[in-house]
Amino acid sequence: MKPISPTARNSRSFPLVELNYQPMKLSRFQARCGKTVAPAFHSISNNYFQREARRDFVGEACFFVAIIVTIAVPLFSMASALTDLCRAIGHF
């Protein structure tokens, strides 16, 4: 059923409904999928690397180096502490 535009004076009432509604007939409708040609994956990646990746690469590379340096400092400190521990245990 198709609702009729609200013309009721009382805004709390339900909208009026047209009882003689008949849906549109789809006599020429065919349920086949249309052929859509999807771009090849390599062309999508080429477009990405030519347009978008170049802008962000420098910033992301600097951020990656900062993360690696942040991680490397505690790792070297741990390696130094382990060598000191091994030297201390080796004397017993």
C-alpha positions in Angstrom: 0.0 0.0 0.0 1.2 3.4 -0.8 0.9 6.1 1.8 -0.9 9.3 0.9 0.7 12.6 1.7 -0.1 13.6 5.3 -3.1 15.9 5.2 -4.6 15.0 8.6 -5.2 17.8 11.0 -4.2 15.8 14.0 -0.4 15.2 13.8 -0.6 12.2 16.2 -2.8 10.1 13.9 -1.4 7.6 11.5 -1.0 8.6 7.8 -3.8 7.9 5.4 -3.3 4.9 3.2 -4.5 4.4 -0.4 -6.2 1.0 -0.5 -6.5 0.6 -4.3 -2.7 0.8 -4.9 -1.5 -1.4 -7.7 2.3 -1.8 -8.3 3.9 -1.1 -11.6 4.2 -4.1 -13.9 7.6 -4.9 -15.1 6.8 -6.6 -18.4 10.1 -5.8 -20.2 12.3 -6.4 -17.1 15.0 -9.0 -17.5 16.8 -10.3 -14.5 20.2 -10.8 -16.2 23.2 -9.0 -14.9 24.7 -6.4 -17.1 28.2 -6.9 -18.3 30.6 -4.7 -16.4 34.2 -4.7 -17.4 36.3 -4.5 -14.2 39.7 -3.0 -14.6 42.6 -5.5 -14.2 44.3 -5.7 -10.9 47.7 -4.5 -12.2 46.1 -1.4 -13.7 44.5 -0.5 -10.3 47.9 -0.9 -8.6 49.6 1.1 -11.3 47.2 3.9 -10.8 47.6 3.8 -7.1 51.4 3.9 -7.2 51.5 6.6 -9.9 49.0 9.0 -8.1 48.5 8.3 -4.4 51.5 6.4 -3.1 54.1 9.0 -4.1 52.5 11.7 -1.9 52.4 9.7 1.2 55.6 7.7 0.8 58.0 10.2 2.3 55.9 10.8 5.4 55.3 7.1 6.0 59.0 6.3 5.5 60.0 8.9 8.1 57.4 7.5 10.5 58.7 3.9 9.9 62.3 5.0 10.6 61.2 6.7 13.8 59.4 3.5 15.0 62.4 1.4 14.2 64.8 3.7 16.1 62.3 3.7 19.1 62.3 -0.1 19.1 66.1 -0.5 18.5 67.2 1.5 21.6 65.5 -0.8 24.2 66.7 -3.9 22.2 70.4 -2.8 22.4 70.0 -1.9 26.0 68.5 -5.4 26.7 71.4 -7.0 24.8 73.9 -5.1 26.8 72.2 -6.1 30.1 72.1 -9.8 29.0 75.8 -9.8 28.2 76.5 -8.3 31.7 74.3 -11.0 33.2 76.1 -13.7 31.4 79.5 -12.4 32.5 78.3 -12.2 36.1 77.0 -15.7 36.1 80.1 -17.0 34.3 82.3 -16.1 37.2 80.5 -18.4 39.7 
